[in-house]
Amino acid sequence: MGGQVRWGLLAVVALLSMPVHAESLRCGGGTVEEGDSRVSLLQKCGQPQLQDSFCAPVFQNRSLVPVPEPFASNAVPCQRIDDWIYDRGPGNLMATVRIRSGAVLSIRHQRQPQ
């Protein structure tokens, strides 16, 4: 039983020591990663198949409390978020690239855009 515990602990340590990688998107012009600029994304991957934008609420003092009305619409505008969807062809998952403030915020791969 002691040997099984040691092997279990060894497996857990090995899994925890593996590096964590952020998502990336490989295109004909290169690889796009989180933090890359919108211009870099366009240069490497071209225009997306679909685009969507929405206005994310702005939070006050780094809390989970959004800025209340009427300040939210007048004094503190919302922050524009863009979702660009790339269809990478048959056999590949679609990629949704989320852009905030001109930079890639996240990259998600899925069968259908959400």
GIHU-V681192 format. One record per residue. N is the residue number from 1. SS is DSSP state (~ for helix, > for strand, _ for the rest). PHI is phi as a letter, one per 20 degrees, with the letter a starting at -180 (* if undefined). Layout:
N:SS:PHI ; N:SS:PHI
//
This chain:
1:_:* ; 2:~:f ; 3:~:f ; 4:~:f ; 5:~:f ; 6:~:f ; 7:~:f ; 8:~:f ; 9:~:f ; 10:~:f ; 11:~:f ; 12:~:f ; 13:~:f ; 14:~:f ; 15:~:f ; 16:~:f ; 17:_:e ; 18:_:f ; 19:_:f ; 20:_:e ; 21:_:d ; 22:_:f ; 23:_:f ; 24:>:b ; 25:>:c ; 26:>:e ; 27:>:c ; 28:_:f ; 29:_:e ; 30:>:q ; 31:>:d ; 32:>:d ; 33:>:c ; 34:_:g ; 35:_:n ; 36:_:f ; 37:>:f ; 38:~:f ; 39:~:f ; 40:~:f ; 41:~:f ; 42:~:f ; 43:~:f ; 44:~:e ; 45:~:d ; 46:_:m ; 47:_:f ; 48:_:f ; 49:_:f ; 50:>:c ; 51:>:c ; 52:>:b ; 53:>:c ; 54:>:b ; 55:>:d ; 56:>:e ; 57:_:f ; 58:_:e ; 59:>:d ; 60:_:e ; 61:_:l ; 62:_:l ; 63:_:d ; 64:_:e ; 65:_:e ; 66:>:f ; 67:_:f ; 68:_:f ; 69:_:f ; 70:_:e ; 71:~:f ; 72:~:f ; 73:~:e ; 74:~:e ; 75:_:e ; 76:_:c ; 77:_:f ; 78:_:f ; 79:>:d ; 80:>:f ; 81:>:c ; 82:>:d ; 83:>:d ; 84:>:d ; 85:>:d ; 86:>:d ; 87:_:e ; 88:_:e ; 89:_:n ; 90:_:g ; 91:_:n ; 92:_:d ; 93:_:f ; 94:>:f ; 95:>:d ; 96:>:d ; 97:>:d ; 98:>:e ; 99:>:c ; 100:>:c ; 101:_:l ; 102:_:m ; 103:>:c ; 104:>:f ; 105:>:e ; 106:>:b ; 107:>:c ; 108:>:c ; 109:>:d ; 110:>:b ; 111:_:f ; 112:_:c ; 113:_:f ; 114:_:c
//
